[in-house]
Amino acid sequence: MPESVSSSICIHLITEGPTDRILLTQLIRIMIREKSIRFLKISSTQRTRTGKNSIIHNSSILSKFLHHGFHRNVDIIIICVDNDEAHEQDGIGVEIKKIIQEAYTDFCKDNSYYSKIPCLVSAVPIKTLDYWMKVILERTYDCTKISQVMTIAKGSIKEETYGEKCVFRGQFIDDKAIKEMVDSIEPTSLKKLRCLPSFNDFEEQLSACLSQN
């Protein structure tokens, strides 16, 4: 990551659900510990689940989120959308990334009165962010073994990752336990995550944005 600077960096984190936000917030704090950062408080529309892929398939939802960040002059906007079954290339969700980037460009053109354009980071986990968490919980740093996590069926990844006591029919039922699990993430977890091309892509984008601020 780039050298530290005295001014704080404000990040607007847009996710599909509250659990994704909790996990990414913790990861970002670990990734850029050398810098003073703060996260923009979520708006009322972000306190509820937006629905799978609704951020990129419903322009009004994304527009509300982006206006919230632009109006408050944030430095970086991170949009996290699960790749699900969309096309990927070398372990990176290129199709979803392209949709995010095109939507962001269109928003900037349609709202050119904003004097500051935040740097965009497109976080697109393969297949969902739960796989990143599963990798973090692995006891090995061997990338060959870690890659086997991606073979777990998407329908059972939440139970495999968080345990049946925290999940019922694919939905989280113990947010407190999950938050405690996320809070226990350590800096060494990044070494495991770097076995995943999707995380490396996210980290590279974030590093590039940090270098601009």
TIKE-393305 format. One record per residue (C-alpha): x, y, z. Coordinates in steps of 0.25 Angstrom, whole numbers, plus 5000, padded with zeros to 4 digits. Each point is the difference from the previous one (the first is absolute). Layout:
XYZ ...
***
This chain:
500050005000 500450154998 500850085010 499150065011 499550144999 499550105011 498650024995 498949905002 499449934988 498449995000 499549874993 498649974996 499749855000 498849954992 499749865002 498849904998 499849975014 500450045014 500949885002 500850034988 500250145006 500549955013 501049914994 500550104989 500150115011 500949915008 500949954989 500250154995 500450045014 501149895000 500450034986 500350155002 500450005014 501150114997 498950104996 498950085007 498749954995 498650025003 498749944993 498850084996 498849975009 499049924992 498850064995 498649955004 499949934987 501249925003 499549955013 499249904993 500349884991 500050054986 499849874993 500949914992 500750094989 499050115002 501150105001 500549984986 498649964994 499250125006 500650134996 499150085010 500649925012 501450024995 499850144997 499550035015 501249935005 500950084991 499450145003 500149975015 501549984998 500250114990 499350115008 500949975012 501350014991 500549865004 501349964994 499849864996 498749924997 500149855001 498849934993 500049855004 499149914992 500149845000 500449944987 499049885002 500049934987 500450114991 501249994990 501350005006 501450014994 501249945008 499250005013 499650154998 498550044998 500350084987 498550014996 499550065013 501250095001 499750064986 498550025004 500450075013 501150094993 499050034988 498950045010 501050095008 500550074987 498550024996 499750065014 501250094999 499550054987 498650035004 500450075013 501250084995 499750115009 500749935011 501450065001 500749885006 499949864994 500449895010 500949894996 499249874997 500449865005 499249894994 500049885010 499549884994 500249875008 499949864993 499049955002 499550085013 500750075011 499749875009 501249934992 500950115005 499649985014 500249854999 501450024994 500350095012 499549895010 500949894993 501249955009 500949994988 500850114991 500249904989 499350064988 499849864994 499249965012 499350135001 499550004986 499249885003 499150095008 499450054986 499549864998 499050015011 498650014995 499450145001 498849945006 500749955012 501250115002 499350085011 499849875008 501449954997 500650145004 499250055012 499449875005 498649955000 499750085013 500250134993 499249964988 498649954996 499649984986 501150084995 499750125009 500850055011 499349995014 501150035009 500650144996 500750015013 500849874999 500450044985 500550145005 500949945010 500549904990 500350124991 500650085011 501049895002 500650014986 501550035001 501050064990 500649864997 498649974994 500450094988 501149904996 498949894998 499150094993 501150034990 499849864995 498850054993 500150094987 498750075004 500650055013 501350044993 499250084990 499350075011 501350035008 500650064987 498850094997 500050055015 501550025000 499950084987 498950095006 500850025013 501250054991 499150114995 499650055014 
***
